[in-house]
Amino acid sequence: MEFLRPRTWNEAVAVKAAHPEALALAGGTDVMVELNFDRTRPASLLDLTGVDDLAHWALDGDVLRLGAGVTYSRVVDELGFALPGLATASRTVGSPQIRNRGTIAGNLGSASPAGDAHPALLAAGAEVEVESVRGVRHVPVAEFFAGPKRHVLEPDELIKAILVRPASGPQEFAKIGTRNAMVIAVCSFGLALHPHARRVGTGIGSAAATPRRALDAERFVSEELDWQGRGPLPDGVARRFGELVAHAAEPIDDGRGTARYRVHALAVMARRTLGWAWAAYRKG
């Protein structure tokens, strides 16, 4: 196995063009597991940990740019005020050691349906900035996943950054696992209120072949909420929202849980997160 370690972003892009088969390595918390269990054996590893530019985040106009090397721990410690949904999701990832190494971009690159960052990014309407020697393009997170552990990156492309607007309203994340900590989600759900657009964003994890939004649920609840008067959340609205979120899922039975349980759990999490977020919004 060839080990490639560029020092600059331009060098990394050039190396990827010359070695399109190379598997990108950020924190290594997913890649090394695959290697250790002999689930994958790439011809080359492209280690991006030496590219300092990727380890920073900054506000670019009205959008936050999270470099591909920004870890879960830094999101929790430094970005909870701006991206509370993503920060909450990041707190549920593995152990402190994993959070110190693992990156949001690496989670996207693995493209697991159970990735903890994905529901929060979907709900927030994030985009993925990818680059190759051919240029830069922005991919909405909702269009990034192509199947279980598959994404839309071309062989010569690398994730450079994640682009997401700071929260304009409350955001929530909920996750169910087979134990309380250091666990892969049985299912998960992210929710974000976008008051200026009078819109609710959603993200479903570990309940379909790819992470996905619950579009019918978003449309329904966005029209039913009292955005201007901030009135109470009707029980019927919350219940119907949960039903529509559950209908958007296409889960399977596996070792972590059954499809039937996942559908039920998603409906409950959707109702609860909507209730929490709306209560926070009413308080201003």
CORGIBEL-V850794 format. One record per residue. RES is the residue in one letter. SS is DSSP state (a for helix, b for strand, c for the rest). PSI is psi in whole degrees, -180 to 180 (999 if undefined). D_FIRST is the distance of its C-alpha to the first C-alpha in Angstrom with 2 decimals. Layout:
BEGIN
RES:SS:PSI:D_FIRST, RES:SS:PSI:D_FIRST
END
This chain:
BEGIN
M:c:130:0.00, E:b:136:3.81, F:b:118:6.49, L:b:129:9.75, R:c:85:13.03, P:c:159:16.20, R:c:-18:19.58, T:c:163:21.86, W:a:-43:22.12, N:a:-38:22.85, E:a:-39:19.75, A:a:-43:17.69, V:a:-41:19.49, A:a:-41:19.01, V:a:-41:15.25, K:a:-37:15.23, A:a:-38:17.60, A:a:-24:15.52, H:c:69:12.34, P:c:-18:14.18, E:c:-9:11.44, A:c:136:9.75, L:b:122:10.74, A:b:140:13.18, L:b:119:13.51, A:c:-96:17.10, G:c:-25:18.53, G:c:3:15.77, T:c:-23:18.61, D:c:-46:17.69, V:a:-44:13.92, M:a:-31:13.52, V:a:-44:16.15, E:a:-39:14.42, L:a:-44:11.27, N:a:-35:13.77, F:c:8:15.82, D:c:35:13.14, R:c:-21:14.67, T:c:151:11.62, R:c:78:8.06, P:c:153:6.97, A:c:-30:5.09, S:b:148:5.33, L:b:131:7.32, L:b:100:10.69, D:b:114:12.58, L:c:3:16.26, T:c:-18:17.96, G:c:-2:18.92, V:c:98:20.88, D:a:-33:24.31, D:a:-27:26.11, L:a:-13:24.47, A:a:13:25.92, H:c:155:29.52, W:b:155:32.04, A:b:156:35.34, L:b:121:38.31, D:b:95:38.37, G:c:-120:41.88, D:c:20:42.34, V:b:137:38.65, L:b:131:36.19, R:b:115:32.78, L:b:111:30.13, G:b:154:27.07, A:c:-14:23.76, G:c:4:23.16, V:c:128:26.52, T:b:167:26.27, Y:a:-43:28.50, S:a:-40:30.37, R:a:-35:31.33, V:a:-44:32.58, V:a:-48:34.71, D:a:-32:36.00, E:a:-17:36.48, L:c:13:36.90, G:c:-31:38.97, F:c:-31:42.03, A:c:-32:40.54, L:c:67:38.21, P:a:-34:39.78, G:a:-46:38.31, L:a:-36:34.71, A:a:-42:35.51, T:a:-44:37.01, A:a:-40:34.01, S:a:-32:31.66, R:a:-23:33.79, T:c:-3:33.01, V:c:118:29.21, G:c:-145:27.97, S:c:172:28.96, P:a:-37:29.66, Q:a:-41:26.30, I:a:-42:24.57, R:a:-30:26.98, N:a:-23:26.27, R:a:-43:22.55, G:c:149:22.49, T:b:155:23.48, I:a:-42:25.70, A:a:-37:23.41, G:a:-37:20.48, N:a:-42:22.98, L:a:-43:23.73, G:a:-35:20.16, S:a:-29:19.78, A:c:32:23.09, S:c:139:24.25, P:c:-22:27.96, A:c:9:28.53, G:c:128:27.12, D:a:-29:29.81, A:a:-24:29.87, H:a:-46:30.41, P:a:-40:34.12, A:a:-40:35.18, L:a:-39:33.50, L:a:-47:35.12, A:a:-34:38.48, A:a:-10:38.33, G:c:39:37.51, A:c:162:34.35, E:b:154:32.34, V:b:124:28.68, E:b:119:28.17, V:b:152:25.18, E:b:149:24.44, S:b:-179:22.78, V:c:-15:23.86, R:c:-13:26.51, G:b:-171:28.15, V:b:143:28.71, R:b:155:29.92, H:b:128:31.19, V:b:119:30.64, P:b:140:33.02, V:a:-36:31.30, A:a:-19:33.45, E:a:6:31.80, F:c:-31:28.19, F:b:131:27.39, A:b:-9:27.09, G:b:-180:26.75, P:c:116:25.25, K:c:30:21.93, R:b:143:22.26, H:b:-180:23.41, V:c:8:24.82, L:c:138:22.26, E:c:158:21.53, P:c:-27:17.95, D:c:9:18.55, E:c:150:20.33, L:b:149:19.76, I:b:126:22.25, K:b:-40:24.25, A:b:165:27.13, I:b:131:29.36, L:b:126:32.99, V:b:139:35.75, R:c:140:39.43, P:c:149:40.76, A:c:132:42.66, S:c:-2:46.23, G:c:-179:47.19, P:c:148:46.19, Q:b:146:42.79, E:b:157:41.89, F:b:136:39.00, A:b:147:39.36, K:b:139:36.96, I:b:131:37.62, G:b:175:35.36, T:c:-9:35.83, R:c:180:36.45, N:c:-24:37.38, A:c:161:34.17, M:c:58:30.37, V:c:147:30.45, I:c:139:29.11, A:b:135:32.04, V:b:-44:34.23, C:b:160:35.40, S:b:163:35.93, F:b:133:38.12, G:b:145:38.42, L:b:140:41.65, A:b:132:42.81, L:b:133:46.34, H:b:81:46.76, P:a:-38:50.48, H:a:-33:50.94, A:a:-4:49.73, R:c:54:51.40, R:b:148:48.24, V:b:132:46.16, G:b:147:42.38, T:b:161:40.52, G:b:128:37.05, I:b:132:36.27, G:b:147:33.16, S:c:36:32.00, A:c:23:34.87, A:c:177:33.60, A:c:-27:30.54, T:c:158:29.95, P:c:147:31.59, R:b:162:34.87, R:c:159:38.21, A:c:84:41.53, L:a:-43:43.35, D:a:-39:46.66, A:a:-41:46.84, E:a:-47:46.23, R:a:-44:49.00, F:a:-55:51.41, V:a:-30:51.19, S:a:-34:51.07, E:a:-23:54.45, E:a:-21:55.98, L:c:146:55.37, D:c:78:58.17, W:c:-42:56.23, Q:c:-48:59.34, G:c:-15:61.48, R:c:43:58.69, G:c:172:60.61, P:c:157:59.50, L:c:114:56.79, P:c:141:58.64, D:a:-40:57.55, G:a:-36:57.58, V:a:-46:55.17, A:a:-41:52.65, R:a:-46:52.98, R:a:-37:52.54, F:a:-46:49.55, G:a:-41:47.88, E:a:-42:48.74, L:a:-36:47.26, V:a:-46:44.00, A:a:-39:43.79, H:a:-25:44.59, A:a:-16:41.67, A:c:154:39.18, E:c:69:37.79, P:c:169:36.40, I:c:166:35.38, D:c:133:35.96, D:b:-170:33.00, G:c:-19:32.48, R:c:-24:33.37, G:b:169:36.55, T:c:160:38.65, A:a:-42:39.17, R:a:-43:42.82, Y:a:-41:42.09, R:a:-42:39.71, V:a:-46:42.40, H:a:-47:44.99, A:a:-39:42.85, L:a:-42:42.01, A:a:-42:45.73, V:a:-47:46.53, M:a:-38:43.84, A:a:-45:44.93, R:a:-45:48.55, R:a:-47:47.83, T:a:-36:45.58, L:a:-43:48.09, G:a:-44:50.86, W:a:-47:49.16, A:a:-43:48.27, W:a:-37:51.73, A:a:-41:53.49, A:a:-39:51.62, Y:a:-40:52.50, R:a:-29:56.16, K:c:-8:56.25, G:c:999:55.14
END
